[in-house]
Amino acid sequence: MDNPLDSQLFSYFITHAAQTLNIYSETNNPFDGFVIDMAIGNTGLMHSLLCLSASCLLAHQPSSAQEIVVRHSHHFDRAVVTLRKGVEAYSSDNSTQNADCIMLQTILLALEAIVTGEIHGSYRCHLLAAQRLVDSCGDLSSDVQSFARQFLQYHNLANTISCLDPVNVVKSSMQGYQTETVEQGTFSGSCVDGILHGLLDPMSRTRQVRDAIRYHRGIGNSRWFMDEQLLSLALGVETQLRTWQSRLQPNTPQYWSSLAYRQSAYVYLYRTIKPSKASAELAQVVSEGLSYTSLALRDVTRSNGMNGWVCGVLLPPLFLLGCACFEVSQRQLVLESLEDLHACNQRTNIVHARAILEEVWSRMDAAHGADDAWDWEAVMKDMSVDIMLS
């Protein structure tokens, strides 16, 4: 830290950004647990941390002084340079410390791209690099490997449900519709693992169904359900969701969040295979999902800062629920929940999520809505928005 402002940025990260960015648990925050300590001993990681801190501060206080913008640019440039040097050094010594710092730098730079709300997909290279490191690097410490796995698990899901061309998802084969289980690792009820447990696989399969239906529509075939393999895959997802049960302690923010994800998974499937029009069944699923989201946010507010990390994982299910709101009253509830989330973490991508939903709602209300309102990934592409909704 070679500038007086750097000390302020470091302090801001410790007191604010580390809590805002945490989506893992209130008792095991990796930013507090080891990221800060490792950054103190590694120049490149410190540059990445200060760059991310500046982005968080600018998102929280858009009118911040120009000098913060200048320091952000400085630290970003230095972070990229040192990361490249770190990769070169790792290729020669393969040390665990270098591997850990390279992974953490990659994650922090990905978060920086997400926090800023940049809409042209700058997060992609970092997310892909993190995935490749997890897949190929055998020298990560257990803490960093667990952190990276959970980071990718959550952000890959957020990317999958919103982007036409997601970063780390293998496209389904038109011949076989093969799928792989994306859930790995052991169950943990105190982090994002617990909330998503048992839901990643059906949501991954739903994405395969969406891609296949999009393919059928693209060749002018509206009778996709005549494809027995595809229909079987969709019915299998429905069975998975119907038999799913949360393994979290009832009546906690984590529990309500897991139920919100389950409802959003239903919506994800329903909006994929059903006509794009209002129905009592869909309205009920959405209503229940919004009630679970509201309960999670309420309990976070009542906990006086405890469980605040839950706010960081509610945008994906809220976005999916919003894409199924044909009723004006439900849309208003979604907007109110988005405002609550924004109050929690001030992420710019929440503002973009609202703009995307408003465009989707406009198409749902239009006479031609059945043609394209179901395909919010294509809507985002039409809007020239490539952003991480997380």
Secondary structure as GFF3:
##gff-version 3
##sequence-region A 1 390
A	DSSP	alpha_helix	4	12	.	.	.	ID=ss1
A	DSSP	pi_helix	13	17	.	.	.	ID=ss2
A	DSSP	alpha_helix	18	21	.	.	.	ID=ss3
A	DSSP	alpha_helix	30	30	.	.	.	ID=ss4
A	DSSP	pi_helix	31	35	.	.	.	ID=ss5
A	DSSP	alpha_helix	36	40	.	.	.	ID=ss6
A	DSSP	alpha_helix	43	60	.	.	.	ID=ss7
A	DSSP	alpha_helix	66	93	.	.	.	ID=ss8
A	DSSP	alpha_helix	96	115	.	.	.	ID=ss9
A	DSSP	alpha_helix	123	136	.	.	.	ID=ss10
A	DSSP	alpha_helix	142	160	.	.	.	ID=ss11
A	DSSP	alpha_helix	192	196	.	.	.	ID=ss12
A	DSSP	alpha_helix	200	218	.	.	.	ID=ss13
A	DSSP	three_ten_helix	224	226	.	.	.	ID=ss14
A	DSSP	alpha_helix	228	243	.	.	.	ID=ss15
A	DSSP	alpha_helix	253	273	.	.	.	ID=ss16
A	DSSP	alpha_helix	280	302	.	.	.	ID=ss17
A	DSSP	three_ten_helix	308	313	.	.	.	ID=ss18
A	DSSP	alpha_helix	315	322	.	.	.	ID=ss19
A	DSSP	alpha_helix	328	345	.	.	.	ID=ss20
A	DSSP	alpha_helix	348	365	.	.	.	ID=ss21
A	DSSP	alpha_helix	369	372	.	.	.	ID=ss22
A	DSSP	alpha_helix	376	382	.	.	.	ID=ss23
###
